[in-house]
Amino acid sequence: MTDAAPKLMLLDTASLYFRAFYGVPDAVKAPDGTSVNAARGLLDMIAKLVTAYRPTHLVACWDDDWRPQWRVDLIPSYKAHRVVEVVPGGTDVEEVPDPLEAQIPVIREALGALRIPIIGVAEHEADDVIGTLATIAEMPVDIITGDRDLFQLVDDARGVRVIYTARGMSNLEDVTDEVVVKKYGVLPGQYADFATMRGDASDGLPGVTGVGEKTAATLLAAHGDLDAIRSAAETADGMSAGVAKKVLAAADYLDVAPTVVRVATALPIAVPAEALRPLDADETAAAVSVAERWNLGTSMARALEALRQTA
C-alpha cells in the first residue's frame, strides 16, 4: 500500500466486540470450550472494514478504564447502571457476560498476531484515545464505532468521519458534517454541548430537565455554544423565561458535564508509524497458529487476506 494516500482507521474496539458477541451465533468453540464468537466476529469486521475503506494505518483503541474515576467524581451516575462490583481503590467492574469476558485475551492475542497495534491510556476510555489520535493525525481518519458521542470529532475540513455501525455491519453509515447537521440540527463542533444538554440515559447523563434534542439544537443555533446559552439564560437575552429557568436550574450539572462528555484530545500517545502490510511467512505462520489454538478458522483467514490486499 506504499502508493496509497495515507488514511488512519481507529477502531472503537469494545463497541465492535460487544456487537460481535451479540450478533454472531455462539456455535463454534475453542478446543478448551471457550466461546470465540466475539473474537471471530471482530476479525470478520476488521477484514470487511480494511477491504472496504482501505486504510493505510489501523489502531485498535482500548478502554484501559471504561469508567474513569475523574468522570465519576464529576457525575457519580456516569455509567453507574453498568457496574456490577465496586473495587475500593481500583477499577469498577463492568457488567460483561462471562463468555465475552473470557474472549478478551483471545481478541488481544489475535490483534497482536495481525500486528494491529492496541492503544489504551490509564484512567481513560477508548473514546479518549480516539479523540486524541483523530486530532493529531496528519492524514484523513475513519472512526469505526456505534457510539454517537464520537460525532463530536467529525470534521470534513480535516477528513475526519465516523463509520457508524449502529445499524449493523451490512448497513454502515458514513457520518460527515452534513449527516450530523441533518440528523440533529447542529454542527459536529457543537455536538458535545448538544449531548450535554440532551443527556444520555445509556451513559447515566441526566441532561437538562425539560430540554430535549429539538430545544438543544434550537438553543445552539441561536447562541452558538453552551457558554453563550448559559449567559443568555442569566440575562434573559433572546431566550424564553421558561427555557432560561430550565438552564439555570441545571447549573450544577452544566458546570461539570462538558468535561465528562467531551473526549480527550491531548493524551500522551502518537499515531503508530508502521503502516498496514501483509504479514511475512513467519508472521503468517504465527497468526495461523493462534487461529488453530482458538478455532478462529476462516475469520483469521479473511483478516490475513485483507492484509494481503494492502500490498
Beta strands, then each sheet from edge to edge (+ up, - down):
strand 1: 8-12
strand 2: 57-61
strand 3: 83-85
strand 4: 93-94
strand 5: 118-119
strand 6: 141-145
strand 7: 160-164
strand 8: 173-175
sheet 1: 5+ 2+ 1+ 6+ 7+ 8-
sheet 2: 3+ 4-
end
